[in-house]
């Protein structure tokens, strides 16, 4: 039976304590639209990758390397990687 390609779902968020001007702009805009129950907005990135490899350990390692090399600024951002078939 042929297995489906692996999909990596990467969530990138700013570390706590790092100023988030985009999040503040969204928070302000939502308040202006009448959404008053919001305390804070933090904005991040979501990236989905389809991988050739079927090896989950290899895939996770490679995607983490991609994040550290290009996709995330690890000085101010955290990332998580989830794999799905």
PDB file with SEQRES, HELIX, SHEET and CRYST1 records, atoms N, CA, C and O in Angstrom:
SEQRES   1 A   85  UNK UNK UNK UNK UNK UNK UNK UNK UNK UNK UNK UNK UNK          
SEQRES   2 A   85  UNK UNK UNK UNK UNK UNK UNK UNK UNK UNK UNK UNK UNK          
SEQRES   3 A   85  UNK UNK UNK UNK UNK UNK UNK UNK UNK UNK UNK UNK UNK          
SEQRES   4 A   85  UNK UNK UNK UNK UNK UNK UNK UNK UNK UNK UNK UNK UNK          
SEQRES   5 A   85  UNK UNK UNK UNK UNK UNK UNK UNK UNK UNK UNK UNK UNK          
SEQRES   6 A   85  UNK UNK UNK UNK UNK UNK UNK UNK UNK UNK UNK UNK UNK          
SEQRES   7 A   85  UNK UNK UNK UNK UNK UNK UNK                                  
HELIX    1 AA1 UNK A   21  UNK A   32  1                                  12    
HELIX    2 AA2 UNK A   56  UNK A   66  1                                  11    
HELIX    3 AA3 UNK A   67  UNK A   71  3                                   5    
SHEET    1 AA1 3 UNK A  44  UNK A  51  0                                        
SHEET    2 AA1 3 UNK A   6  UNK A  14 -1                                        
SHEET    3 AA1 3 UNK A  77  UNK A  84 -1                                        
CRYST1    1.000    1.000    1.000  90.00  90.00  90.00 P 1           1          
ATOM      1  N   UNK A   1       0.833  -1.176   0.000  1.00  0.00           N  
ATOM      2  CA  UNK A   1       0.000   0.000   0.000  1.00  0.00           C  
ATOM      3  C   UNK A   1       0.884   1.248   0.000  1.00  0.00           C  
ATOM      4  O   UNK A   1       1.845   1.342   0.764  1.00  0.00           O  
ATOM      5  N   UNK A   2       0.551   2.186  -0.853  1.00  0.00           N  
ATOM      6  CA  UNK A   2       1.346   3.410  -0.985  1.00  0.00           C  
ATOM      7  C   UNK A   2       0.925   4.426   0.073  1.00  0.00           C  
ATOM      8  O   UNK A   2      -0.264   4.704   0.230  1.00  0.00           O  
ATOM      9  N   UNK A   3       1.872   4.966   0.779  1.00  0.00           N  
ATOM     10  CA  UNK A   3       1.586   5.952   1.823  1.00  0.00           C  
ATOM     11  C   UNK A   3       1.541   7.345   1.231  1.00  0.00           C  
ATOM     12  O   UNK A   3       2.251   7.653   0.274  1.00  0.00           O  
ATOM     13  N   UNK A   4       0.701   8.179   1.810  1.00  0.00           N  
ATOM     14  CA  UNK A   4       0.593   9.579   1.388  1.00  0.00           C  
ATOM     15  C   UNK A   4       1.838  10.337   1.805  1.00  0.00           C  
ATOM     16  O   UNK A   4       2.533   9.937   2.739  1.00  0.00           O  
ATOM     17  N   UNK A   5       2.125  11.449   1.105  1.00  0.00           N  
ATOM     18  CA  UNK A   5       3.255  12.267   1.533  1.00  0.00           C  
ATOM     19  C   UNK A   5       2.999  12.841   2.914  1.00  0.00           C  
ATOM     20  O   UNK A   5       1.851  13.000   3.329  1.00  0.00           O  
ATOM     21  N   UNK A   6       4.056  13.145   3.610  1.00  0.00           N  
ATOM     22  CA  UNK A   6       3.927  13.776   4.924  1.00  0.00           C  
ATOM     23  C   UNK A   6       3.691  15.267   4.756  1.00  0.00           C  
ATOM     24  O   UNK A   6       4.262  15.901   3.868  1.00  0.00           O  
ATOM     25  N   UNK A   7       2.852  15.816   5.608  1.00  0.00           N  
ATOM     26  CA  UNK A   7       2.642  17.258   5.652  1.00  0.00           C  
ATOM     27  C   UNK A   7       3.176  17.752   6.978  1.00  0.00           C  
ATOM     28  O   UNK A   7       2.868  17.205   8.037  1.00  0.00           O  
ATOM     29  N   UNK A   8       3.980  18.792   6.902  1.00  0.00           N  
ATOM     30  CA  UNK A   8       4.487  19.443   8.107  1.00  0.00           C  
ATOM     31  C   UNK A   8       3.724  20.746   8.292  1.00  0.00           C  
ATOM     32  O   UNK A   8       3.622  21.562   7.375  1.00  0.00           O  
ATOM     33  N   UNK A   9       3.195  20.924   9.483  1.00  0.00           N  
ATOM     34  CA  UNK A   9       2.486  22.154   9.832  1.00  0.00           C  
ATOM     35  C   UNK A   9       3.341  22.893  10.846  1.00  0.00           C  
ATOM     36  O   UNK A   9       3.604  22.396  11.941  1.00  0.00           O  
ATOM     37  N   UNK A  10       3.771  24.091  10.464  1.00  0.00           N  
ATOM     38  CA  UNK A  10       4.685  24.872  11.288  1.00  0.00           C  
ATOM     39  C   UNK A  10       3.951  26.110  11.801  1.00  0.00           C  
ATOM     40  O   UNK A  10       3.411  26.896  11.023  1.00  0.00           O  
ATOM     41  N   UNK A  11       3.944  26.266  13.109  1.00  0.00           N  
ATOM     42  CA  UNK A  11       3.368  27.450  13.747  1.00  0.00           C  
ATOM     43  C   UNK A  11       4.517  28.261  14.330  1.00  0.00           C  
ATOM     44  O   UNK A  11       5.321  27.753  15.111  1.00  0.00           O  
ATOM     45  N   UNK A  12       4.582  29.528  13.938  1.00  0.00           N  
ATOM     46  CA  UNK A  12       5.649  30.411  14.402  1.00  0.00           C  
ATOM     47  C   UNK A  12       5.008  31.569  15.154  1.00  0.00           C  
ATOM     48  O   UNK A  12       4.136  32.256  14.624  1.00  0.00           O  
ATOM     49  N   UNK A  13       5.443  31.780  16.388  1.00  0.00           N  
ATOM     50  CA  UNK A  13       4.899  32.855  17.209  1.00  0.00           C  
ATOM     51  C   UNK A  13       6.033  33.643  17.844  1.00  0.00           C  
ATOM     52  O   UNK A  13       7.133  33.132  18.051  1.00  0.00           O  
ATOM     53  N   UNK A  14       5.738  34.894  18.146  1.00  0.00           N  
ATOM     54  CA  UNK A  14       6.730  35.709  18.841  1.00  0.00           C  
ATOM     55  C   UNK A  14       6.890  35.207  20.268  1.00  0.00           C  
ATOM     56  O   UNK A  14       5.918  34.780  20.891  1.00  0.00           O  
ATOM     57  N   UNK A  15       8.097  35.256  20.780  1.00  0.00           N  
ATOM     58  CA  UNK A  15       8.347  34.893  22.167  1.00  0.00           C  
ATOM     59  C   UNK A  15       7.636  35.902  23.066  1.00  0.00           C  
ATOM     60  O   UNK A  15       7.457  37.064  22.703  1.00  0.00           O  
ATOM     61  N   UNK A  16       7.236  35.429  24.250  1.00  0.00           N  
ATOM     62  CA  UNK A  16       6.578  36.340  25.179  1.00  0.00           C  
ATOM     63  C   UNK A  16       7.558  37.450  25.544  1.00  0.00           C  
ATOM     64  O   UNK A  16       8.759  37.212  25.676  1.00  0.00           O  
ATOM     65  N   UNK A  17       7.042  38.646  25.702  1.00  0.00           N  
ATOM     66  CA  UNK A  17       7.879  39.793  26.016  1.00  0.00           C  
ATOM     67  C   UNK A  17       8.363  40.554  24.793  1.00  0.00           C  
ATOM     68  O   UNK A  17       8.864  41.670  24.923  1.00  0.00           O  
ATOM     69  N   UNK A  18       8.221  39.968  23.600  1.00  0.00           N  
ATOM     70  CA  UNK A  18       8.621  40.638  22.368  1.00  0.00           C  
ATOM     71  C   UNK A  18       7.440  41.473  21.880  1.00  0.00           C  
ATOM     72  O   UNK A  18       6.329  40.960  21.754  1.00  0.00           O  
ATOM     73  N   UNK A  19       7.672  42.747  21.607  1.00  0.00           N  
ATOM     74  CA  UNK A  19       6.639  43.647  21.124  1.00  0.00           C  
ATOM     75  C   UNK A  19       6.044  43.128  19.826  1.00  0.00           C  
ATOM     76  O   UNK A  19       6.772  42.703  18.929  1.00  0.00           O  
ATOM     77  N   UNK A  20       4.703  43.163  19.724  1.00  0.00           N  
ATOM     78  CA  UNK A  20       3.995  42.671  18.543  1.00  0.00           C  
ATOM     79  C   UNK A  20       3.131  43.795  17.965  1.00  0.00           C  
ATOM     80  O   UNK A  20       1.936  43.858  18.251  1.00  0.00           O  
ATOM     81  N   UNK A  21       3.723  44.689  17.150  1.00  0.00           N  
ATOM     82  CA  UNK A  21       2.952  45.809  16.610  1.00  0.00           C  
ATOM     83  C   UNK A  21       1.785  45.368  15.719  1.00  0.00           C  
ATOM     84  O   UNK A  21       0.742  46.022  15.723  1.00  0.00           O  
ATOM     85  N   UNK A  22       1.930  44.287  14.964  1.00  0.00           N  
ATOM     86  CA  UNK A  22       0.821  43.791  14.146  1.00  0.00           C  
ATOM     87  C   UNK A  22      -0.319  43.310  15.030  1.00  0.00           C  
ATOM     88  O   UNK A  22      -1.486  43.583  14.749  1.00  0.00           O  
ATOM     89  N   UNK A  23       0.012  42.604  16.084  1.00  0.00           N  
ATOM     90  CA  UNK A  23      -1.003  42.135  17.021  1.00  0.00           C  
ATOM     91  C   UNK A  23      -1.749  43.301  17.653  1.00  0.00           C  
ATOM     92  O   UNK A  23      -2.971  43.258  17.796  1.00  0.00           O  
ATOM     93  N   UNK A  24      -1.010  44.348  18.033  1.00  0.00           N  
ATOM     94  CA  UNK A  24      -1.640  45.543  18.619  1.00  0.00           C  
ATOM     95  C   UNK A  24      -2.553  46.226  17.614  1.00  0.00           C  
ATOM     96  O   UNK A  24      -3.629  46.698  17.982  1.00  0.00           O  
ATOM     97  N   UNK A  25      -2.139  46.287  16.342  1.00  0.00           N  
ATOM     98  CA  UNK A  25      -2.980  46.899  15.310  1.00  0.00           C  
ATOM     99  C   UNK A  25      -4.271  46.106  15.120  1.00  0.00           C  
ATOM    100  O   UNK A  25      -5.341  46.696  14.972  1.00  0.00           O  
ATOM    101  N   UNK A  26      -4.182  44.779  15.124  1.00  0.00           N  
ATOM    102  CA  UNK A  26      -5.365  43.931  15.000  1.00  0.00           C  
ATOM    103  C   UNK A  26      -6.264  44.107  16.220  1.00  0.00           C  
ATOM    104  O   UNK A  26      -7.483  44.218  16.092  1.00  0.00           O  
ATOM    105  N   UNK A  27      -5.655  44.131  17.399  1.00  0.00           N  
ATOM    106  CA  UNK A  27      -6.417  44.336  18.645  1.00  0.00           C  
ATOM    107  C   UNK A  27      -7.195  45.655  18.584  1.00  0.00           C  
ATOM    108  O   UNK A  27      -8.379  45.697  18.920  1.00  0.00           O  
ATOM    109  N   UNK A  28      -6.534  46.718  18.158  1.00  0.00           N  
ATOM    110  CA  UNK A  28      -7.168  48.036  18.054  1.00  0.00           C  
ATOM    111  C   UNK A  28      -8.303  48.014  17.023  1.00  0.00           C  
ATOM    112  O   UNK A  28      -9.384  48.545  17.278  1.00  0.00           O  
ATOM    113  N   UNK A  29      -8.057  47.401  15.866  1.00  0.00           N  
ATOM    114  CA  UNK A  29      -9.071  47.336  14.815  1.00  0.00           C  
ATOM    115  C   UNK A  29     -10.296  46.544  15.271  1.00  0.00           C  
ATOM    116  O   UNK A  29     -11.429  46.950  15.013  1.00  0.00           O  
ATOM    117  N   UNK A  30     -10.072  45.425  15.942  1.00  0.00           N  
ATOM    118  CA  UNK A  30     -11.190  44.632  16.439  1.00  0.00           C  
ATOM    119  C   UNK A  30     -12.001  45.409  17.472  1.00  0.00           C  
ATOM    120  O   UNK A  30     -13.230  45.350  17.481  1.00  0.00           O  
ATOM    121  N   UNK A  31     -11.301  46.140  18.345  1.00  0.00           N  
ATOM    122  CA  UNK A  31     -11.991  46.991  19.326  1.00  0.00           C  
ATOM    123  C   UNK A  31     -12.850  48.031  18.631  1.00  0.00           C  
ATOM    124  O   UNK A  31     -13.974  48.301  19.054  1.00  0.00           O  
ATOM    125  N   UNK A  32     -12.315  48.619  17.558  1.00  0.00           N  
ATOM    126  CA  UNK A  32     -13.059  49.612  16.786  1.00  0.00           C  
ATOM    127  C   UNK A  32     -14.276  49.042  16.091  1.00  0.00           C  
ATOM    128  O   UNK A  32     -15.220  49.769  15.784  1.00  0.00           O  
ATOM    129  N   UNK A  33     -14.258  47.734  15.840  1.00  0.00           N  
ATOM    130  CA  UNK A  33     -15.394  47.063  15.203  1.00  0.00           C  
ATOM    131  C   UNK A  33     -16.416  46.558  16.228  1.00  0.00           C  
ATOM    132  O   UNK A  33     -17.404  45.916  15.869  1.00  0.00           O  
ATOM    133  N   UNK A  34     -16.170  46.852  17.489  1.00  0.00           N  
ATOM    134  CA  UNK A  34     -17.137  46.487  18.525  1.00  0.00           C  
ATOM    135  C   UNK A  34     -16.810  45.238  19.310  1.00  0.00           C  
ATOM    136  O   UNK A  34     -17.589  44.847  20.179  1.00  0.00           O  
ATOM    137  N   UNK A  35     -15.687  44.598  19.036  1.00  0.00           N  
ATOM    138  CA  UNK A  35     -15.286  43.409  19.792  1.00  0.00           C  
ATOM    139  C   UNK A  35     -14.522  43.869  21.031  1.00  0.00           C  
ATOM    140  O   UNK A  35     -13.316  44.108  20.974  1.00  0.00           O  
ATOM    141  N   UNK A  36     -15.231  43.988  22.146  1.00  0.00           N  
ATOM    142  CA  UNK A  36     -14.676  44.628  23.345  1.00  0.00           C  
ATOM    143  C   UNK A  36     -14.074  43.658  24.357  1.00  0.00           C  
ATOM    144  O   UNK A  36     -13.443  44.105  25.314  1.00  0.00           O  
ATOM    145  N   UNK A  37     -14.244  42.354  24.183  1.00  0.00           N  
ATOM    146  CA  UNK A  37     -13.776  41.387  25.176  1.00  0.00           C  
ATOM    147  C   UNK A  37     -12.341  40.926  24.952  1.00  0.00           C  
ATOM    148  O   UNK A  37     -11.884  39.997  25.617  1.00  0.00           O  
ATOM    149  N   UNK A  38     -11.631  41.553  24.036  1.00  0.00           N  
ATOM    150  CA  UNK A  38     -10.259  41.142  23.728  1.00  0.00           C  
ATOM    151  C   UNK A  38      -9.288  41.832  24.683  1.00  0.00           C  
ATOM    152  O   UNK A  38      -9.325  43.051  24.851  1.00  0.00           O  
ATOM    153  N   UNK A  39      -8.434  41.047  25.295  1.00  0.00           N  
ATOM    154  CA  UNK A  39      -7.414  41.580  26.194  1.00  0.00           C  
ATOM    155  C   UNK A  39      -6.102  41.789  25.451  1.00  0.00           C  
ATOM    156  O   UNK A  39      -5.422  42.793  25.663  1.00  0.00           O  
ATOM    157  N   UNK A  40      -5.739  40.841  24.574  1.00  0.00           N  
ATOM    158  CA  UNK A  40      -4.450  40.916  23.887  1.00  0.00           C  
ATOM    159  C   UNK A  40      -4.530  40.108  22.592  1.00  0.00           C  
ATOM    160  O   UNK A  40      -5.248  39.111  22.515  1.00  0.00           O  
ATOM    161  N   UNK A  41      -3.792  40.546  21.585  1.00  0.00           N  
ATOM    162  CA  UNK A  41      -3.687  39.807  20.323  1.00  0.00           C  
ATOM    163  C   UNK A  41      -2.207  39.619  20.024  1.00  0.00           C  
ATOM    164  O   UNK A  41      -1.430  40.573  20.059  1.00  0.00           O  
ATOM    165  N   UNK A  42      -1.828  38.391  19.733  1.00  0.00           N  
ATOM    166  CA  UNK A  42      -0.473  38.067  19.303  1.00  0.00           C  
ATOM    167  C   UNK A  42      -0.605  37.436  17.931  1.00  0.00           C  
ATOM    168  O   UNK A  42      -1.362  36.480  17.760  1.00  0.00           O  
ATOM    169  N   UNK A  43       0.110  37.947  16.965  1.00  0.00           N  
ATOM    170  CA  UNK A  43       0.024  37.438  15.605  1.00  0.00           C  
ATOM    171  C   UNK A  43       1.241  36.575  15.308  1.00  0.00           C  
ATOM    172  O   UNK A  43       2.339  36.840  15.797  1.00  0.00           O  
ATOM    173  N   UNK A  44       1.035  35.546  14.505  1.00  0.00           N  
ATOM    174  CA  UNK A  44       2.130  34.662  14.135  1.00  0.00           C  
ATOM    175  C   UNK A  44       2.034  34.259  12.678  1.00  0.00           C  
ATOM    176  O   UNK A  44       1.339  34.892  11.883  1.00  0.00           O  
ATOM    177  N   UNK A  45       2.752  33.181  12.339  1.00  0.00           N  
ATOM    178  CA  UNK A  45       2.763  32.669  10.971  1.00  0.00           C  
ATOM    179  C   UNK A  45       2.420  31.185  11.000  1.00  0.00           C  
ATOM    180  O   UNK A  45       2.716  30.480  11.965  1.00  0.00           O  
ATOM    181  N   UNK A  46       1.797  30.732   9.931  1.00  0.00           N  
ATOM    182  CA  UNK A  46       1.500  29.317   9.750  1.00  0.00           C  
ATOM    183  C   UNK A  46       2.031  28.926   8.380  1.00  0.00           C  
ATOM    184  O   UNK A  46       1.715  29.567   7.378  1.00  0.00           O  
ATOM    185  N   UNK A  47       2.836  27.875   8.339  1.00  0.00           N  
ATOM    186  CA  UNK A  47       3.421  27.400   7.087  1.00  0.00           C  
ATOM    187  C   UNK A  47       3.143  25.908   6.980  1.00  0.00           C  
ATOM    188  O   UNK A  47       3.340  25.164   7.940  1.00  0.00           O  
ATOM    189  N   UNK A  48       2.684  25.472   5.808  1.00  0.00           N  
ATOM    190  CA  UNK A  48       2.427  24.055   5.580  1.00  0.00           C  
ATOM    191  C   UNK A  48       3.345  23.576   4.466  1.00  0.00           C  
ATOM    192  O   UNK A  48       3.395  24.174   3.391  1.00  0.00           O  
ATOM    193  N   UNK A  49       4.069  22.498   4.728  1.00  0.00           N  
ATOM    194  CA  UNK A  49       5.014  21.925   3.777  1.00  0.00           C  
ATOM    195  C   UNK A  49       4.612  20.487   3.463  1.00  0.00           C  
ATOM    196  O   UNK A  49       4.259  19.733   4.369  1.00  0.00           O  
ATOM    197  N   UNK A  50       4.662  20.105   2.200  1.00  0.00           N  
ATOM    198  CA  UNK A  50       4.456  18.712   1.805  1.00  0.00           C  
ATOM    199  C   UNK A  50       5.828  18.134   1.473  1.00  0.00           C  
ATOM    200  O   UNK A  50       6.577  18.687   0.667  1.00  0.00           O  
ATOM    201  N   UNK A  51       6.134  17.018   2.107  1.00  0.00           N  
ATOM    202  CA  UNK A  51       7.480  16.442   2.016  1.00  0.00           C  
ATOM    203  C   UNK A  51       7.489  15.120   1.258  1.00  0.00           C  
ATOM    204  O   UNK A  51       6.522  14.361   1.309  1.00  0.00           O  
ATOM    205  N   UNK A  52       8.580  14.852   0.559  1.00  0.00           N  
ATOM    206  CA  UNK A  52       8.735  13.593  -0.181  1.00  0.00           C  
ATOM    207  C   UNK A  52       8.982  12.418   0.755  1.00  0.00           C  
ATOM    208  O   UNK A  52       8.488  11.317   0.511  1.00  0.00           O  
ATOM    209  N   UNK A  53       9.730  12.638   1.807  1.00  0.00           N  
ATOM    210  CA  UNK A  53      10.122  11.532   2.678  1.00  0.00           C  
ATOM    211  C   UNK A  53       8.928  10.955   3.421  1.00  0.00           C  
ATOM    212  O   UNK A  53       7.968  11.668   3.713  1.00  0.00           O  
ATOM    213  N   UNK A  54       8.986   9.683   3.723  1.00  0.00           N  
ATOM    214  CA  UNK A  54       7.961   9.004   4.523  1.00  0.00           C  
ATOM    215  C   UNK A  54       8.447   8.792   5.963  1.00  0.00           C  
ATOM    216  O   UNK A  54       7.685   8.363   6.830  1.00  0.00           O  
ATOM    217  N   UNK A  55       9.719   9.099   6.199  1.00  0.00           N  
ATOM    218  CA  UNK A  55      10.353   8.905   7.499  1.00  0.00           C  
ATOM    219  C   UNK A  55      10.039  10.110   8.395  1.00  0.00           C  
ATOM    220  O   UNK A  55      10.562  11.205   8.185  1.00  0.00           O  
ATOM    221  N   UNK A  56       9.168   9.886   9.405  1.00  0.00           N  
ATOM    222  CA  UNK A  56       8.725  10.996  10.258  1.00  0.00           C  
ATOM    223  C   UNK A  56       9.880  11.645  11.026  1.00  0.00           C  
ATOM    224  O   UNK A  56       9.931  12.869  11.145  1.00  0.00           O  
ATOM    225  N   UNK A  57      10.792  10.847  11.538  1.00  0.00           N  
ATOM    226  CA  UNK A  57      11.914  11.402  12.301  1.00  0.00           C  
ATOM    227  C   UNK A  57      12.784  12.290  11.414  1.00  0.00           C  
ATOM    228  O   UNK A  57      13.189  13.380  11.818  1.00  0.00           O  
ATOM    229  N   UNK A  58      13.066  11.814  10.208  1.00  0.00           N  
ATOM    230  CA  UNK A  58      13.865  12.590   9.265  1.00  0.00           C  
ATOM    231  C   UNK A  58      13.120  13.868   8.875  1.00  0.00           C  
ATOM    232  O   UNK A  58      13.708  14.948   8.820  1.00  0.00           O  
ATOM    233  N   UNK A  59      11.826  13.732   8.606  1.00  0.00           N  
ATOM    234  CA  UNK A  59      11.026  14.891   8.205  1.00  0.00           C  
ATOM    235  C   UNK A  59      11.037  15.954   9.295  1.00  0.00           C  
ATOM    236  O   UNK A  59      11.265  17.130   9.013  1.00  0.00           O  
ATOM    237  N   UNK A  60      10.792  15.550  10.532  1.00  0.00           N  
ATOM    238  CA  UNK A  60      10.748  16.518  11.633  1.00  0.00           C  
ATOM    239  C   UNK A  60      12.101  17.208  11.794  1.00  0.00           C  
ATOM    240  O   UNK A  60      12.164  18.423  11.984  1.00  0.00           O  
ATOM    241  N   UNK A  61      13.171  16.437  11.718  1.00  0.00           N  
ATOM    242  CA  UNK A  61      14.506  16.999  11.829  1.00  0.00           C  
ATOM    243  C   UNK A  61      14.788  18.019  10.723  1.00  0.00           C  
ATOM    244  O   UNK A  61      15.339  19.091  10.976  1.00  0.00           O  
ATOM    245  N   UNK A  62      14.401  17.665   9.495  1.00  0.00           N  
ATOM    246  CA  UNK A  62      14.624  18.566   8.357  1.00  0.00           C  
ATOM    247  C   UNK A  62      13.803  19.849   8.480  1.00  0.00           C  
ATOM    248  O   UNK A  62      14.313  20.936   8.208  1.00  0.00           O  
ATOM    249  N   UNK A  63      12.548  19.734   8.883  1.00  0.00           N  
ATOM    250  CA  UNK A  63      11.694  20.917   9.014  1.00  0.00           C  
ATOM    251  C   UNK A  63      12.199  21.808  10.150  1.00  0.00           C  
ATOM    252  O   UNK A  63      12.192  23.032  10.023  1.00  0.00           O  
ATOM    253  N   UNK A  64      12.631  21.211  11.246  1.00  0.00           N  
ATOM    254  CA  UNK A  64      13.206  22.014  12.334  1.00  0.00           C  
ATOM    255  C   UNK A  64      14.447  22.767  11.851  1.00  0.00           C  
ATOM    256  O   UNK A  64      14.654  23.926  12.212  1.00  0.00           O  
ATOM    257  N   UNK A  65      15.267  22.108  11.035  1.00  0.00           N  
ATOM    258  CA  UNK A  65      16.444  22.756  10.466  1.00  0.00           C  
ATOM    259  C   UNK A  65      16.026  23.911   9.551  1.00  0.00           C  
ATOM    260  O   UNK A  65      16.652  24.970   9.568  1.00  0.00           O  
ATOM    261  N   UNK A  66      14.961  23.709   8.747  1.00  0.00           N  
ATOM    262  CA  UNK A  66      14.438  24.782   7.888  1.00  0.00           C  
ATOM    263  C   UNK A  66      13.994  25.979   8.724  1.00  0.00           C  
ATOM    264  O   UNK A  66      14.252  27.130   8.369  1.00  0.00           O  
ATOM    265  N   UNK A  67      13.327  25.691   9.833  1.00  0.00           N  
ATOM    266  CA  UNK A  67      12.858  26.766  10.711  1.00  0.00           C  
ATOM    267  C   UNK A  67      14.030  27.547  11.288  1.00  0.00           C  
ATOM    268  O   UNK A  67      14.019  28.778  11.292  1.00  0.00           O  
ATOM    269  N   UNK A  68      15.032  26.841  11.771  1.00  0.00           N  
ATOM    270  CA  UNK A  68      16.188  27.503  12.376  1.00  0.00           C  
ATOM    271  C   UNK A  68      17.021  28.264  11.351  1.00  0.00           C  
ATOM    272  O   UNK A  68      17.680  29.249  11.685  1.00  0.00           O  
ATOM    273  N   UNK A  69      16.989  27.799  10.090  1.00  0.00           N  
ATOM    274  CA  UNK A  69      17.802  28.403   9.036  1.00  0.00           C  
ATOM    275  C   UNK A  69      17.108  29.556   8.333  1.00  0.00           C  
ATOM    276  O   UNK A  69      17.750  30.555   8.009  1.00  0.00           O  
ATOM    277  N   UNK A  70      15.789  29.436   8.087  1.00  0.00           N  
ATOM    278  CA  UNK A  70      15.099  30.419   7.254  1.00  0.00           C  
ATOM    279  C   UNK A  70      13.721  30.836   7.751  1.00  0.00           C  
ATOM    280  O   UNK A  70      13.408  32.026   7.774  1.00  0.00           O  
ATOM    281  N   UNK A  71      12.900  29.882   8.147  1.00  0.00           N  
ATOM    282  CA  UNK A  71      11.481  30.171   8.363  1.00  0.00           C  
ATOM    283  C   UNK A  71      11.188  30.984   9.622  1.00  0.00           C  
ATOM    284  O   UNK A  71      10.236  31.764   9.638  1.00  0.00           O  
ATOM    285  N   UNK A  72      11.981  30.816  10.668  1.00  0.00           N  
ATOM    286  CA  UNK A  72      11.745  31.526  11.931  1.00  0.00           C  
ATOM    287  C   UNK A  72      12.999  32.281  12.351  1.00  0.00           C  
ATOM    288  O   UNK A  72      14.121  31.830  12.121  1.00  0.00           O  
ATOM    289  N   UNK A  73      12.790  33.421  12.964  1.00  0.00           N  
ATOM    290  CA  UNK A  73      13.886  34.160  13.580  1.00  0.00           C  
ATOM    291  C   UNK A  73      13.937  33.714  15.038  1.00  0.00           C  
ATOM    292  O   UNK A  73      13.211  34.243  15.879  1.00  0.00           O  
ATOM    293  N   UNK A  74      14.787  32.748  15.332  1.00  0.00           N  
ATOM    294  CA  UNK A  74      14.781  32.115  16.652  1.00  0.00           C  
ATOM    295  C   UNK A  74      15.223  33.030  17.782  1.00  0.00           C  
ATOM    296  O   UNK A  74      15.129  32.650  18.948  1.00  0.00           O  
ATOM    297  N   UNK A  75      15.696  34.214  17.468  1.00  0.00           N  
ATOM    298  CA  UNK A  75      16.025  35.180  18.518  1.00  0.00           C  
ATOM    299  C   UNK A  75      14.741  35.718  19.144  1.00  0.00           C  
ATOM    300  O   UNK A  75      14.679  35.914  20.357  1.00  0.00           O  
ATOM    301  N   UNK A  76      13.716  35.957  18.326  1.00  0.00           N  
ATOM    302  CA  UNK A  76      12.469  36.547  18.826  1.00  0.00           C  
ATOM    303  C   UNK A  76      11.245  35.659  18.613  1.00  0.00           C  
ATOM    304  O   UNK A  76      10.154  36.003  19.067  1.00  0.00           O  
ATOM    305  N   UNK A  77      11.406  34.514  17.924  1.00  0.00           N  
ATOM    306  CA  UNK A  77      10.258  33.661  17.625  1.00  0.00           C  
ATOM    307  C   UNK A  77      10.462  32.236  18.110  1.00  0.00           C  
ATOM    308  O   UNK A  77      11.577  31.715  18.127  1.00  0.00           O  
ATOM    309  N   UNK A  78       9.354  31.620  18.505  1.00  0.00           N  
ATOM    310  CA  UNK A  78       9.301  30.192  18.800  1.00  0.00           C  
ATOM    311  C   UNK A  78       8.601  29.503  17.635  1.00  0.00           C  
ATOM    312  O   UNK A  78       7.856  30.138  16.889  1.00  0.00           O  
ATOM    313  N   UNK A  79       8.841  28.206  17.479  1.00  0.00           N  
ATOM    314  CA  UNK A  79       8.122  27.460  16.452  1.00  0.00           C  
ATOM    315  C   UNK A  79       7.791  26.067  16.960  1.00  0.00           C  
ATOM    316  O   UNK A  79       8.481  25.515  17.817  1.00  0.00           O  
ATOM    317  N   UNK A  80       6.709  25.510  16.405  1.00  0.00           N  
ATOM    318  CA  UNK A  80       6.360  24.114  16.652  1.00  0.00           C  
ATOM    319  C   UNK A  80       6.130  23.454  15.295  1.00  0.00           C  
ATOM    320  O   UNK A  80       5.695  24.093  14.337  1.00  0.00           O  
ATOM    321  N   UNK A  81       6.436  22.153  15.240  1.00  0.00           N  
ATOM    322  CA  UNK A  81       6.273  21.390  14.009  1.00  0.00           C  
ATOM    323  C   UNK A  81       5.384  20.182  14.322  1.00  0.00           C  
ATOM    324  O   UNK A  81       5.666  19.408  15.237  1.00  0.00           O  
ATOM    325  N   UNK A  82       4.308  20.038  13.547  1.00  0.00           N  
ATOM    326  CA  UNK A  82       3.439  18.861  13.636  1.00  0.00           C  
ATOM    327  C   UNK A  82       3.443  18.175  12.288  1.00  0.00           C  
ATOM    328  O   UNK A  82       3.408  18.834  11.248  1.00  0.00           O  
ATOM    329  N   UNK A  83       3.485  16.838  12.300  1.00  0.00           N  
ATOM    330  CA  UNK A  83       3.484  16.056  11.065  1.00  0.00           C  
ATOM    331  C   UNK A  83       2.194  15.282  10.931  1.00  0.00           C  
ATOM    332  O   UNK A  83       1.722  14.676  11.893  1.00  0.00           O  
ATOM    333  N   UNK A  84       1.613  15.301   9.721  1.00  0.00           N  
ATOM    334  CA  UNK A  84       0.413  14.527   9.382  1.00  0.00           C  
ATOM    335  C   UNK A  84       0.684  13.774   8.094  1.00  0.00           C  
ATOM    336  O   UNK A  84       1.471  14.214   7.256  1.00  0.00           O  
ATOM    337  N   UNK A  85       0.026  12.636   7.945  1.00  0.00           N  
ATOM    338  CA  UNK A  85       0.116  11.907   6.674  1.00  0.00           C  
ATOM    339  C   UNK A  85      -1.031  12.322   5.786  1.00  0.00           C  
ATOM    340  O   UNK A  85      -1.151  11.831   4.664  1.00  0.00           O  
TER     341      UNK A  85                                                      
END                                                                             
